[in-house]
Amino acid sequence: MGLQTKAYRSAGWSGLSGMISNSLELIKYIVLARLLGPGDFGLLAMAMVIISIGRIFADGGTSNAVIHYRNQTLRQLSTLYWINILAGITLYGIVFVTAPFFSSFYSEPEVNHLLRLGGLILPVYAAGALYEVMLRKSLSFKYITIAESVSATIGFITAVTLALNGWGVYSLIWSHIVTASSLSLFYIANGFRKWIPAFHFAPADVWSHLSFGLFQMGDRSLGVYATRIDQLIIGRFFGPEILGAYHLSYHLVLFPIARLSPLLNRVALPVFSSRKDDDAILRNGYLKLMRVMMSMVAPILLLAALTAPWLVPLLFGGGWELAIQLIPLMAAVGLLRMLGNPSGNIILAKGRARRLFLWNLCTAIASTAIFLTGAQYSVFVLLWLYIIINVFYFVAGQTILVHRLISLEWSHFLKGVVPVAAVLTFSWMVGRLFRYSIERVMHVTDFIMVISIVALFLIVYLPLMIKLQSDLIQEVLQALRGKTGKRDTVNTYPTDS
């Protein structure tokens, strides 16, 4: 099977995984929002900010190094596996010891217990991390899709069952633990059929991976910090009730970005890495990835903003009025994040992990200053400031990190993305005009309003986008039929010892 065919099929499986996981996550929040209050979601967000940052370190930063360096010996893989295990156990110990500090930081005693329980995710994730990387490296996304979908279903059932039995916020934290455990078991069960780690531990054998990984750990931790510092500061300055509304808005609007973008990126990185010396192919692939992400993700964000006054009460019931006001601003943040998201694939494919780390260090410092400034006023000021600085991040990041690396001119970039942006803008304007007209002349139910806006948007959007992307769609179809020319492969498990 050609590399292009395998890439498109992998992207299809990865997208299916994202759709299933996102749907289950949304359904879980719809059910739990009616059983739990904003304060419970706020407490969960306080704990998960810390755990999410810790999870970045649970693989020793070597996951993308395994993909970037195309071949590893079995001894090297064994060493990397035990590094992951040690990192996961160490991180759990750090979370356990520091939990009282974060509880005091938030002025919420319950955070202490949530962190010490939820921190179990870190060693559990580390146990399956390398096997998941090997699946990604070989573009085996069909298995990943099945594993993620089944694990998400188990986590969903756990959350709802416990919430119905009065477990409160602990139903949410146990859902995360069970999902992570199921996923790691799937990866380990598959990986053990091909390779079982030996009792070999020689860090000197993987020094190049560790060097790459150190910058990756720093880069990814800063990336997560930059995308979660808002929740950290909102929890500290505004409390769990406001953070709960913010957290729900995040999962309704930005969660598709948090889930779908990495799903596409984890297909793109192995493909880009295999062609890292051909800038022409990288430019073409990067623009295709950008257009695909815009076409798939932006409509979700725009529709969330358009339908928020009716969608929130329809899905989550009463008590979430603040979320309605936050969602349009969240959508703007999501659009900007979406545009900047694919750049990391190019930087890592080129082996410039240090450059990405330094960039994320600067943006993390700037974002912290912005959020601390906004927190002196209100959550709305905080978000407006964040939108402004994200515009700067996008323009500067494209110029410094991507365009220079692959000789991509701004004129070429804009030629590739502006037509997609124009279709999106026109569809949004039609939906906005329709919404304004209905609000002025009649009162309809939440369900009818949401369905009407979504239907009209899609009626306008889909024909225009299909026509615009016809060449790309045809290319995908040809690839899936196997008409892509020469055969190519992606290296995976080694056969040497």
C-alpha positions in Angstrom: 0.0 0.0 0.0 1.4 3.4 -0.9 2.3 5.9 1.8 -0.3 8.4 0.6 -3.0 5.8 0.6 -2.0 4.6 4.1 -1.9 8.2 5.3 -5.5 9.0 4.0 -6.8 5.8 5.4 -5.1 6.5 8.7 -6.6 10.0 8.7 -10.0 8.5 8.1 -9.7 6.1 11.0 -8.3 8.8 13.2 -11.1 11.1 12.3 -13.6 8.4 13.1 -12.0 7.9 16.5 -12.3 11.6 17.1 -16.0 11.6 16.2 -16.8 8.7 18.5 -14.8 10.0 21.4 -16.1 13.5 21.0 -19.7 12.3 20.8 -19.3 10.2 23.9 -17.6 13.0 25.8 -20.4 15.4 24.8 -23.1 12.9 25.8 -21.3 12.4 29.1 -21.4 16.1 29.8 -25.0 16.4 28.7 -26.0 13.7 31.2 -23.7 14.8 34.0 -24.6 18.5 33.7 -28.1 17.6 34.8 -26.8 15.5 37.7 -24.0 17.6 38.9 -23.5 21.4 39.4 -21.0 23.9 38.0 -18.9 23.5 41.2 -18.3 19.8 40.5 -17.0 20.5 37.0 -14.9 23.3 38.4 -13.3 21.0 41.0 -12.6 18.5 38.2 -11.0 21.2 36.1 -8.7 22.3 39.0 -7.4 18.8 39.3 -7.1 17.9 35.6 -5.0 21.0 34.9 -2.3 19.6 37.0 -2.7 16.0 35.8 -2.7 17.1 32.2 0.6 18.9 32.6 2.1 15.9 34.4 0.9 13.5 31.6 3.3 15.3 29.2 6.2 14.0 31.2 4.9 10.4 31.5 6.6 9.2 28.4 9.9 10.9 29.1 9.3 13.1 26.1 10.5 10.3 23.8 7.3 9.5 21.8 7.9 11.8 18.9 11.6 11.0 19.0 10.7 7.4 18.3 8.8 8.6 15.2 11.5 11.1 14.2 14.4 8.6 14.4 13.0 6.1 12.0 14.7 2.9 13.4 15.4 1.6 16.9 16.8 -1.6 18.1 15.0 -3.9 20.6 17.4 -2.9 23.3 16.7 0.8 22.7 12.9 0.2 22.8 13.3 -1.7 26.1 15.3 1.1 27.6 12.7 3.6 26.4 9.9 1.5 27.9 11.4 1.4 31.4 12.2 5.1 31.2 8.4 5.7 30.6 7.5 3.5 33.6 10.0 5.3 35.9 8.7 8.6 34.7 5.1 7.7 35.4 5.8 6.4 38.9 7.9 9.5 39.7 5.3 11.9 38.5 2.6 10.2 40.5 4.8 10.6 43.6 5.3 14.3 42.8 1.5 14.8 42.4 0.8 13.0 45.6 3.2 15.0 47.6 2.3 18.4 46.1 -1.5 17.9 46.2 -1.9 19.8 49.5 -0.1 22.8 47.9 -2.5 23.0 45.0 -5.4 22.5 47.3 -4.2 25.6 49.2 -3.6 27.4 46.0 -7.2 27.0 45.0 -8.5 27.3 48.6 -10.5 24.0 47.9 -9.7 21.1 50.3 -11.3 18.6 47.9 -8.6 19.2 45.3 -6.1 17.4 47.5 -8.1 14.1 47.3 -8.9 14.5 43.6 -5.3 15.0 42.7 -4.1 12.0 44.7 -6.7 9.8 43.1 -6.5 11.2 39.6 -2.7 11.1 39.6 -3.0 7.4 39.1 -3.6 8.2 35.4 0.1 9.1 35.0 1.7 5.6 35.6 -1.2 4.0 33.9 -0.7 6.1 30.8 3.1 5.6 30.9 2.6 1.8 30.7 1.0 1.9 27.3 2.6 5.0 25.8 5.4 3.4 23.8 3.1 0.8 22.4 0.7 3.5 21.2 3.6 5.3 19.6 4.6 2.2 17.7 1.0 1.9 16.4 1.1 5.6 15.3 4.5 5.1 13.7 3.2 2.3 11.5 0.0 4.3 10.8 -2.1 1.5 12.4 -4.9 3.8 13.3 -7.7 1.3 12.8 -6.6 -0.5 16.0 -6.1 2.9 17.8 -9.7 3.9 16.8 -11.2 0.7 18.2 -9.1 1.0 21.4 -10.1 4.6 21.9 -13.7 4.1 21.1 -14.2 1.1 23.4 -12.2 2.9 26.2 -14.3 6.0 25.9 -17.5 4.0 26.1 -16.3 2.2 29.3 -15.4 5.6 30.8 -18.8 7.0 29.8 -20.6 4.2 31.5 -18.5 4.5 34.6 -19.2 8.3 34.9 -23.0 8.0 34.4 -23.3 5.0 36.7 -21.3 6.6 39.6 -23.1 10.0 39.1 -26.5 8.3 39.4 -25.3 6.7 42.6 -24.3 10.0 44.2 -20.6 10.0 43.7 -20.5 13.7 42.6 -17.2 15.0 41.2 -15.6 11.6 41.9 -17.7 10.1 39.1 -15.8 12.4 36.7 -12.4 11.6 38.0 -13.0 7.8 38.0 -14.2 8.1 34.5 -10.8 9.5 33.4 -9.0 6.8 35.4 -11.0 3.9 33.9 -10.7 5.3 30.4 -6.9 5.7 30.7 -6.6 2.1 32.2 -8.7 0.5 29.4 -6.7 2.3 26.7 -3.3 1.2 28.1 -4.5 -2.4 28.4 -5.5 -2.3 24.7 -2.1 -1.0 23.6 -0.2 -3.4 25.8 -2.3 -6.4 24.7 -1.6 -5.6 21.0 2.1 -4.7 21.6 2.9 -7.8 23.6 2.1 -10.0 20.6 5.0 -8.3 18.7 7.4 -7.3 21.3 7.9 -7.7 25.1 10.4 -5.3 26.7 13.5 -7.0 28.0 15.1 -6.2 31.4 17.5 -3.9 29.7 18.2 -0.3 30.9 21.0 1.6 29.2 20.1 5.3 28.8 23.4 5.8 26.9 21.9 3.8 24.1 19.0 6.3 23.6 20.8 9.5 24.4 19.7 11.0 21.0 16.1 10.2 21.9 16.5 11.6 25.4 18.1 14.8 24.0 15.2 15.2 21.5 12.8 14.2 24.3 14.0 16.8 26.8 13.0 19.6 24.4 9.8 17.7 23.6 8.9 17.5 27.3 9.6 21.1 27.8 7.7 22.1 24.6 4.7 19.9 25.3 4.4 20.9 28.9 4.6 24.5 27.9 2.0 23.9 25.2 -0.4 22.3 27.7 0.3 25.0 30.2 -0.4 27.7 27.7 -3.7 26.1 26.8 -4.7 25.4 30.5 -3.3 28.4 32.3 -6.7 30.1 31.8 -8.4 27.4 33.9 -5.6 27.5 36.5 -6.0 31.3 36.9 -9.8 31.3 36.7 -10.0 28.6 39.4 -7.7 30.6 41.6 -9.3 34.0 41.2 -13.0 33.2 40.4 -13.7 29.9 42.2 -15.2 26.6 41.1 -18.6 27.9 40.1 -17.3 30.2 37.4 -14.6 27.7 36.4 -17.3 25.0 36.1 -19.2 27.1 33.5 -15.9 27.9 31.8 -14.9 24.2 31.8 -18.3 23.2 30.3 -17.9 25.9 27.6 -14.4 24.6 26.9 -15.6 21.1 26.3 -18.5 22.1 24.1 -16.5 24.5 21.9 -12.7 23.9 22.3 -12.8 20.1 22.9 -13.2 19.3 19.2 -9.9 21.3 18.7 -8.3 19.5 21.6 -9.3 16.1 20.2 -9.6 16.4 16.4 -6.5 18.4 15.7 -4.1 16.1 17.5 -5.8 13.1 15.8 -5.0 14.6 12.4 -1.6 15.7 13.6 -0.5 12.3 14.8 -1.1 11.0 11.3 0.7 14.0 9.7 3.8 13.8 11.8 4.9 10.3 10.7 4.1 11.1 7.1 5.9 14.5 7.2 8.9 12.9 9.0 9.3 10.4 6.2 9.5 13.3 3.7 11.4 15.7 5.9 14.0 16.6 3.3 11.6 17.5 0.6 10.3 21.0 1.2 7.9 21.0 -1.8 6.1 18.0 -0.4 6.0 19.4 3.1 4.5 22.7 1.8 1.9 20.8 -0.2 1.0 18.5 2.7 1.0 21.4 5.3 -1.5 23.4 3.2 -3.7 20.3 2.7 -3.7 19.6 6.4 -4.6 23.3 7.1 -7.5 23.2 4.6 -8.8 19.9 6.0 -8.7 21.2 9.6 -10.4 24.4 8.6 -13.1 22.6 6.7 -13.8 20.1 9.5 -13.3 22.0 12.7 -14.3 25.6 11.9 -18.0 24.8 11.2 -18.3 23.2 14.6 -17.0 26.4 16.3 -19.1 28.7 14.2 -22.3 26.7 14.8 -21.6 26.6 18.6 -21.3 30.4 18.6 -24.4 30.8 16.5 -26.6 28.4 18.5 -25.3 29.0 22.1 -28.4 30.8 23.5 -30.5 27.7 22.6 -28.0 24.9 22.5 -26.8 25.2 26.2 -30.3 25.0 27.8 -31.3 22.3 25.4 -28.3 20.1 26.2 -27.5 21.0 29.8 -30.7 22.4 31.3 -30.8 25.5 33.5 -28.0 27.0 35.6 -25.5 27.4 32.8 -26.2 31.0 31.7 -22.6 32.1 32.1 -21.6 29.4 29.6 -23.9 30.9 27.0 -22.0 34.2 27.2 -18.6 32.5 27.1 -19.1 30.3 24.1 -18.8 32.9 21.3 -15.5 34.1 22.8 -14.4 30.5 23.2 -15.1 29.9 19.5 -12.9 32.8 18.5 -10.0 31.4 20.6 -10.7 28.0 19.0 -10.4 29.3 15.5 -7.1 30.9 16.2 -5.8 27.8 17.9 -6.9 25.7 14.9 -4.9 27.8 12.5 -1.7 27.5 14.5 -2.1 23.8 15.4 -0.5 22.1 12.3 2.7 24.0 12.5 4.2 21.7 15.2 4.2 18.8 12.7 6.5 20.7 10.3 8.9 21.8 13.1 9.2 18.3 14.6 9.5 16.7 11.2 12.5 19.0 10.6 14.0 18.0 13.9 13.7 21.5 15.4 12.3 20.5 18.8 14.5 23.2 20.5 13.0 25.9 18.4 9.5 24.8 19.3 10.4 24.6 22.9 11.7 28.2 22.9 8.6 29.4 21.1 6.2 27.8 23.6 8.3 29.1 26.5 7.8 32.7 25.2 4.1 32.2 24.6 3.6 30.6 28.0 5.1 33.6 29.7 3.1 36.0 27.6 -0.2 34.1 28.2 0.4 34.0 31.9 0.8 37.8 32.0 -2.3 38.3 29.9 -4.4 36.0 32.1 -3.2 37.5 35.3 -4.1 41.0 33.9 -7.5 39.9 32.8 -8.2 38.2 36.1 -8.1 41.6 37.8 -11.3 42.5 36.0 -13.5 39.6 34.8 -13.5 36.3 32.9 -14.7 38.2 29.8 -11.8 40.7 29.8 -9.5 37.7 30.3 -10.8 36.0 27.1 -10.8 39.2 25.0 -7.1 39.7 25.9 -6.4 36.1 25.0 -8.0 36.5 21.6 -5.9 39.5 20.8 -2.6 37.8 21.8 -3.6 34.6 19.8 -3.8 36.7 16.7 -0.2 37.8 17.3 0.8 34.1 18.0 -0.6 33.0 14.7 1.1 35.6 12.6 4.5 35.5 14.3 4.4 31.7 14.6 3.7 31.1 10.9 6.5 33.5 9.9 9.2 32.4 12.3 8.4 28.7 12.8 6.9 27.4 9.6 7.4 29.6 6.5 11.2 29.9 6.9 11.6 26.2 7.5 9.9 25.0 4.3 10.2 28.2 2.2 6.5 28.9 2.3 5.6 32.4 1.2 2.7 34.2 2.8 1.1 34.7 -0.6 1.2 31.0 -1.2 -0.2 30.3 2.2 -3.1 32.8 1.8 -3.9 31.5 -1.6 -4.4 28.1 0.0 -6.5 29.1 3.0 -8.4 32.2 2.0 -11.0 30.5 -0.2 -11.9 28.1 2.6 -12.1 31.1 5.0 -14.4 32.9 2.6 -16.8 30.0 2.4 -16.9 29.7 6.2 -17.5 33.5 6.6 -20.3 33.5 4.1 -22.0 30.6 5.7 -21.7 32.2 9.1 -23.1 35.5 7.9 -26.2 33.7 6.4 -26.7 31.8 9.7 -26.3 35.0 11.7 -28.8 36.9 9.5 -31.3 34.1 9.8 -30.9 34.0 13.6 -31.4 37.7 13.8 -34.5 37.6 11.7 -36.1 34.8 13.7 -35.4 36.5 17.0 -37.1 39.6 15.8 -40.3 38.1 14.5 -41.2 34.9 16.5 -40.5 32.7 19.5 -39.6 29.1 18.8 -38.4 26.2 21.0 -34.7 25.7 21.7 -34.7 22.5 19.6 -36.3 24.1 16.5 -34.0 27.0 16.7 -30.8 24.9 16.9 -31.9 22.6 14.1 -32.9 25.5 11.9 -29.6 27.3 12.2 -27.5 24.2 11.8 -29.6 23.1 8.7 -29.4 26.4 7.0 -25.6 26.7 7.7 -25.0 23.3 6.2 -27.2 23.8 3.2 -25.1 26.9 2.3 -21.7 25.5 3.5 -21.5 21.9 2.2 -22.1 22.5 -1.6 -19.7 25.4 -1.6 -17.0 23.5 0.3 -17.4 20.3 -1.7 -17.0 22.3 -4.9 -14.0 24.2 -3.5 -12.3 21.0 -2.2 -13.2 18.8 -5.2 -9.6 18.2 -6.2 -8.6 17.2 -2.7 -11.7 15.0 -2.3 -10.8 13.3 -5.7 -7.3 12.8 -4.5 -8.4 11.1 -1.3 -10.8 8.8 -3.2 -8.1 7.8 -5.7 -5.7 7.1 -2.8 -8.3 5.0 -1.0 -8.8 3.0 -4.2 -5.0 2.4 -4.2 -4.3 4.6 -7.3 -1.3 6.5 -5.9 1.7 5.1 -7.7 4.7 3.5 -6.1 4.5 1.4 -3.0 5.9 2.9 0.2 6.2 1.7 3.8 6.5 3.1 7.2 9.0 1.5 9.6 7.8 0.1 12.8 9.1 -2.7 15.2 12.7 -3.7 14.5 13.8 -7.2 14.0 17.3 -6.9 15.5 18.3 -7.4 19.1 
